[in-house]
Amino acid sequence: MGKRGPNAVDRQVGVRVRMRRLMLDMSQEQLAAGLGVSFQQVQKYEKGHNRIGAGRLQQLAEILQVPVSFFFEDFATPGNKAALPSHVPDFLATADGLALAEAFMSISDAGQRRCIVMLVEAMAR
């Protein structure tokens, strides 16, 4: 039997760990110190390469100040139409994506926000 890669749940949990860590402006080294592991282990968790056991997940939730359910929110499952598209948490799990989302939401003028969306859409073509 060959070595298996990360499955969808492992990746989802890892993306949510990274997203929350970035939201708290916490480095991988800081999170690793809190967990008592190396920063390389945190990288493996965030990429979904290493599974996170129940006890470690509870520890992560405490350090990242979220309920354990946070790691499974908006998880796309068959028939779950309310789930976020996979690119949304992936986007928010990057420093640039998080900064852009925070800055965008601080713009109170809806017309200006719409203009920014149109600009980005035009640039993406």
N, C-alpha and C positions, 0 to 999 in steps of 0.2 A: 504494500500500500504506500503510495507516494505522499509526500508532505503536502498538507492542505494549506491554502492561503487564508487570509482573513475572510470571514463571512460578513454578510450585510450588518448583522447586529454588532459585531466587533468593531466594524468601521463606524457605524452610527454612534456608538458609545464613545469611541475615540474622537470623533469630530466634535461631539458635545463637550468632552473634557477640554479639548483645545480651545473651543469657542469661549467657554466659561473662564478658563485660565487667562485668555487674552482680555476678556471683559474686566477682569480684576487687575490687569496690568502686572501679571505674575509671570516670572520666567520659568522655564522648564527646570532650572536648577533649584529655584525656590520650592516648586511643587515637589520635586524629587526629595529635597531635604525634609519636607513635611511628611512624606510617605516613607522615608528611610530607604530609598532606592537611588540608583544612579539616574542622571538626566537621560541617559540612553534608554533606560527602561521606560521613562515617561514618553520618549519619542515613539517607542514601540507600542505603548498603550494608545497614543494619539493616532497612530497610523492603523491601528487595529491589528497589528502583527502579533501582539501578545494579548491573550484574553485577560480580562480583569475579573477576578473572583469576587464573590459576594462581599467578603470582609473588606477587601481592597476598595470595592465600589463604595461601600459605606464610609470608609476613610476618606476617599476622594470627595464624596458629597459633603462631609464635614469641613474639609479644608477649603473647598470651593464654595461653601455656604449655600448649598442648594439641596433640595430633597433628592433622594435616589431616583425618583420618577423623572427628574429633569433629563437624565441621560437617555430616556426612552420617548420623550415628548416628540410629537410630529413624526414618529417613525413610520415610514411607508410600509404598509402591509396590504396584502390583497384585499380589495374592497374598502380600504380606508381612503375615501375621497378627500378628507380634510387634511391629510398629511401634506407637509410642505414638499415642494419639488426638491430633489436631492441637491440641486445647485445652490439653494438658499443657505442651508447650514454649512455647506462647503465654502461658500463665499464669506459667511460670517466667522468662519474658523480661520480666516487670514487677518493679519493685522491691518492691511489696507481695506479689506472689506468691512471690518468692524469700524474703523475710523470713518470710512465713507458713509456707512449707515448712520452713525451717530451724528456726523455733520449734516447729513441730508435731513434727518429728523429735527434738527435744530432750526431749520429754515421754516419760518411760520407762514410765509406767503405760498399758497398752493400753486399759483401761477408760475412762480420761480421754480418750484420743485418740478412742475410739469416740463418746463423748459430744459431743466437739467436732464430729465429722463429722455427727452427728444434728442438732446445733444449726444448723450451716450449711445442711444440707439443708432443715430446717424454715424457715429464713429465706429461702431461695431460692424457696420456693413462693409 
